[in-house]
Amino acid sequence: MTIAAVRTHRLSAPLHTPFVTALRRTTTVDTLVVEVIDDDGRSGFGEAPQVWQVTGASVAGAEACVRELIAPALAGRDADDLVARCGEVQRVVAGNESAKGAVDTALHDLAARRLGVPLVRLLGGTTRRVPTDVTLAAGDAVDLAAAAKQRRGEGFDVLKLKVGTDARGDLDRVRAVRSAVGPGVRIRLDANQGWTPREAVRIIRGIEDAGLDVELVEQPVARWDLDGLAWVSDRVELPILADESVFGVRDLVEVIRRRAADMVNVKLAKCGGLHPARTLLDLAAAHGVGTIVGSMMESQIGVGAAASLVAAYGTTAVSDLDAAWWLAWSPVRGGIRYDGATVVLPDTPGLGVTSVTEAKMQTRG
């Protein structure tokens, strides 16, 4: 069977709560859904979220990349030759990891549908339930404590606290959240590049000295400052997780070489899809680097693919798969669902996605 068409769909949907980090504030998910169709009429879906401040990707840019470069390269090609097709996606254009990731995921989804198996089975796994953390958007100590109590009541026991917007008050924020939820909840921090190396060491040592029982600290310093990241890692006890510093294999190799971080956050929209993400997980495991799989602000399509990867490959810590949970309503029919702090994968072929909501979509291609 050959690839008959590659279509793109622009989606936008509101969040039930503003999502605030040291890098940005957003109230919507804005994303490009890519649909790869075979000549039997089956469709596979993938997603390229718009995250200007992290990947630099936009809906318009990803769409142009898919329509003008990737789609022509795939037209008429064998849909079942998955490794070759994913390799072509990676080679046809430099950068544009988000667009590549959407097409790569769509090709995997289509392959699973053609075989009549869930995506997790195509990737080599069987479990359908994957635990996730939940993010507490950046705010003051009082608001964060209230949000932590609410999320705990909703069944989440791993809280990812966004810090880095105000270094002077971050220790108080952590202390307030720990006081609000007590000792039975794991707290992890994400500074989203918001601290200088000296601020990071001062704050992390303060957390350690106060016995606040933080699990890990994600991306404390600027993504380009690997020397600073290594300097922080060498001076604190808490594990340091690299996120924005690692897009692809070369980035991870450099982090490993410099011993700049203890863990890595693998995201499909950063690395270019499931095919390169598996390489990153294998590389990290081979060098004793801890792993989680994360998500951007995306729908059930992107999160479903990431959760399927975790279900098949596993990670050393609970992954960050709450993005679709933030949606006030979903533009996607079918796919994953949330059961408290668990992502439940569908027992249907591929990602289990049946359609996207036409009212908020422009279809092209």
Order of alpha helices (4+ residues) and beta strands (2+ residues): beta-beta-beta-alpha-alpha-alpha-alpha-alpha-beta-beta-alpha-beta-alpha-beta-alpha-beta-alpha-beta-alpha-beta-alpha-alpha-beta-alpha-beta-beta-beta-beta-beta
